Amino acid sequence: QVQMVESGGGLVQAGGSLRLSCAASGRTFSKGWFRQAPGKEREFVAAISWSGGDTDHADSVKGRFTISRDNAKNTVYLQMNSLKPEDTAVYYCAATSRYTSVITRTLLYDYWGPGTQVTVSS
């Protein structure tokens, strides 16, 4: 069973930056980040293909967030800049052992981390 562990969350002022990291314990291919705010559905944030050559970002974060990966470390990152209060949520990393292309749908991911809280104050 693959374990996913996120790190890097915290409290930041609006306009600030954070970098989330997520390490996987076993072999996985495509990876992604999702978030869930209180009272809302879990939503797609960003995804990256196994090679790292293809990425996708939600419209709400384009130009501010960047997903990347280091396959040697089996780790995926989410660089978050120009943070806004509406970015406040629990952020989850996800991975699949079935697909190598960019995956944006939650149902296609096999493994999930426990989540890390990101709070942006105004």
Backbone hydrogen bonds in HBPLUS format (Angstrom, degrees):
<---DONOR---> <-ACCEPTOR-->    atom                        ^
c    i                          cat <-CA-CA->   ^        H-A-AA   ^      H-
h    n   atom  resd res      DA  || num        DHA   H-A  angle D-A-AA Bond
n    s   type  num  typ     dist DA aas  dist angle  dist       angle   num
A0025-SER N   A0003-GLN O   2.87 MM  22  5.20 144.7  1.99 148.0 157.6     1
A0005-VAL N   A0023-ALA O   3.04 MM  18  5.46 154.1  2.11 146.5 154.7     2
A0023-ALA N   A0005-VAL O   3.08 MM  18  5.46 152.1  2.16 147.0 144.2     3
A0007-SER N   A0021-SER O   2.85 MM  14  5.26 138.9  2.02 149.7 152.1     4
A0021-SER N   A0007-SER O   2.87 MM  14  5.26 162.1  1.90 149.0 152.6     5
A0010-GLY N   A0117-GLN O   2.95 MM 107  6.12 117.6  2.35 139.8 157.2     6
A0119-THR N   A0010-GLY O   2.91 MM 109  6.14 169.6  1.93 156.4 156.9     7
A0012-VAL N   A0119-THR O   2.91 MM 107  6.33 156.6  1.97 163.7 171.5     8
A0121-SER N   A0012-VAL O   2.88 MM 109  6.27 155.1  1.95 149.5 157.2     9
A0016-GLY N   A0013-GLN O   2.96 MM   3  5.58 152.4  2.03 144.1 146.7    10
A0014-ALA N   A0121-SER O   2.75 MM 107  5.67 136.7  1.93 169.9 166.9    11
A0015-GLY N   A0083-LEU O   2.72 MM  68  4.89 162.6  1.74 141.2 147.5    12
A0083-LEU N   A0016-GLY O   3.11 MM  67  5.53 176.4  2.11 153.4 153.7    13
A0018-LEU N   A0080-MET O   2.92 MM  62  5.24 150.4  2.01 143.9 153.5    14
A0080-MET N   A0018-LEU O   2.78 MM  62  5.24 166.3  1.80 175.8 179.2    15
A0020-LEU N   A0078-LEU O   2.91 MM  58  4.98 163.0  1.93 142.9 141.7    16
A0078-LEU N   A0020-LEU O   2.88 MM  58  4.98 148.9  1.98 138.3 140.7    17
A0022-CYS N   A0076-VAL O   2.86 MM  54  5.28 130.3  2.11 153.9 165.1    18
A0076-VAL N   A0022-CYS O   2.94 MM  54  5.28 156.1  2.00 145.1 150.7    19
A0024-ALA N   A0074-ASN O   3.03 MM  50  5.75 162.4  2.07 163.7 168.9    20
A0029-PHE N   A0096-THR O   2.70 MM  67  5.64 169.7  1.71 159.7 163.2    21
A0030-SER N   A0099-TYR O   3.10 MM  69  6.01 164.3  2.13 162.0 157.4    22
A0096-THR N   A0030-SER O   3.03 MM  66  5.62 148.2  2.14 161.6 164.4    23
A0031-LYS N   A0048-ILE O   3.18 MM  17  5.59 162.5  2.21 157.5 162.3    24
A0048-ILE N   A0031-LYS O   2.89 MM  17  5.59 162.5  1.93 161.9 161.5    25
A0032-GLY N   A0094-ALA O   2.91 MM  62  5.15 151.3  1.99 141.7 142.5    26
A0094-ALA N   A0032-GLY O   2.88 MM  62  5.15 148.5  1.97 148.1 148.0    27
A0033-TRP N   A0046-ALA O   2.74 MM  13  5.22 160.1  1.78 155.8 157.0    28
A0045-VAL N   A0033-TRP O   2.94 MM  12  5.43 146.8  2.05 154.7 146.7    29
A0046-ALA N   A0033-TRP O   3.19 MM  13  5.22 160.7  2.23 135.3 138.2    30
A0034-PHE N   A0092-TYR O   2.83 MM  58  5.16 158.9  1.88 153.1 159.9    31
A0092-TYR N   A0034-PHE O   2.77 MM  58  5.16 164.5  1.79 142.6 148.2    32
A0035-ARG N   A0043-GLU O   2.92 MM   8  5.44 153.2  1.99 148.6 157.5    33
A0043-GLU N   A0035-ARG O   2.75 MM   8  5.44 167.1  1.77 161.3 163.6    34
A0036-GLN N   A0090-VAL O   2.90 MM  54  5.33 146.1  2.02 142.1 153.1    35
A0090-VAL N   A0036-GLN O   3.03 MM  54  5.33 172.7  2.04 136.5 135.7    36
A0040-LYS N   A0037-ALA O   2.99 MM   3  5.41 155.0  2.06 142.3 139.5    37
A0058-ALA N   A0045-VAL O   2.84 MM  13  5.15 163.5  1.87 146.9 145.4    38
A0047-ALA N   A0056-ASP O   2.90 MM   9  5.32 149.7  1.99 150.6 155.3    39
A0056-ASP N   A0047-ALA O   3.00 MM   9  5.32 144.9  2.13 147.2 148.6    40
A0049-SER N   A0054-ASP O   2.94 MM   5  5.38 161.7  1.97 155.1 157.1    41
A0052-GLY N   A0049-SER O   3.03 MM   3  5.05 133.3  2.26  97.0 110.6    42
A0050-TRP N   A0100-THR O   2.91 MM  50  4.90 167.2  1.93 136.7 139.9    43
A0061-VAL N   A0058-ALA O   3.00 MM   3  5.58 158.5  2.05 116.7 123.3    44
A0062-LYS N   A0058-ALA O   3.08 MM   4  6.17 124.8  2.40 149.7 165.0    45
A0064-ARG N   A0061-VAL O   2.93 MM   3  5.41 159.1  1.97 137.9 141.1    46
A0065-PHE N   A0061-VAL O   2.97 MM   4  5.51 159.9  2.01 160.6 160.2    47
A0081-ASN N   A0064-ARG O   2.96 MM  17  5.07 157.8  2.01 134.6 141.2    48
A0066-THR N   A0079-GLN O   2.85 MM  13  5.11 147.1  1.96 141.9 151.9    49
A0079-GLN N   A0066-THR O   2.88 MM  13  5.11 164.1  1.91 154.8 151.0    50
A0068-SER N   A0077-TYR O   3.19 MM   9  5.23 154.8  2.26 131.3 134.2    51
A0077-TYR N   A0068-SER O   2.81 MM   9  5.23 170.0  1.82 147.5 148.8    52
A0070-ASP N   A0075-THR O   2.88 MM   5  5.40 162.4  1.91 160.0 163.6    53
A0073-LYS N   A0070-ASP O   3.07 MM   3  5.50 138.3  2.25 107.4 118.2    54
A0074-ASN N   A0070-ASP O   2.92 MM   4  5.97 108.6  2.45 134.8 153.3    55
A0075-THR N   A0070-ASP O   3.18 MM   5  5.40 168.1  2.20 141.1 142.8    56
A0087-ASP N   A0084-LYS O   2.87 MM   3  5.40 163.9  1.90 120.3 125.1    57
A0088-THR N   A0085-PRO O   3.08 MM   3  5.66 165.6  2.10 117.9 121.7    58
A0089-ALA N   A0118-VAL O   2.99 MM  29  5.56 147.3  2.10 148.7 159.1    59
A0118-VAL N   A0089-ALA O   2.92 MM  29  5.56 161.9  1.95 159.7 165.5    60
A0091-TYR N   A0116-THR O   2.82 MM  25  5.27 173.1  1.83 149.1 147.0    61
A0116-THR N   A0091-TYR O   2.89 MM  25  5.27 145.6  2.01 138.2 149.1    62
A0113-GLY N   A0093-CYS O   3.03 MM  20  5.49 155.0  2.09 154.1 154.2    63
A0095-ALA N   A0111-TYR O   2.97 MM  16  5.22 149.8  2.06 139.8 145.1    64
A0110-ASP N   A0095-ALA O   2.96 MM  15  6.06 139.2  2.13 133.7 144.9    65
A0111-TYR N   A0095-ALA O   2.98 MM  16  5.22 160.6  2.02 158.9 159.2    66
A0108-LEU N   A0105-ARG O   3.22 MM   3  5.76 155.4  2.28 113.5 120.1    67
A0109-TYR N   A0106-THR O   3.16 MM   3  5.69 169.1  2.17 118.5 121.7    68
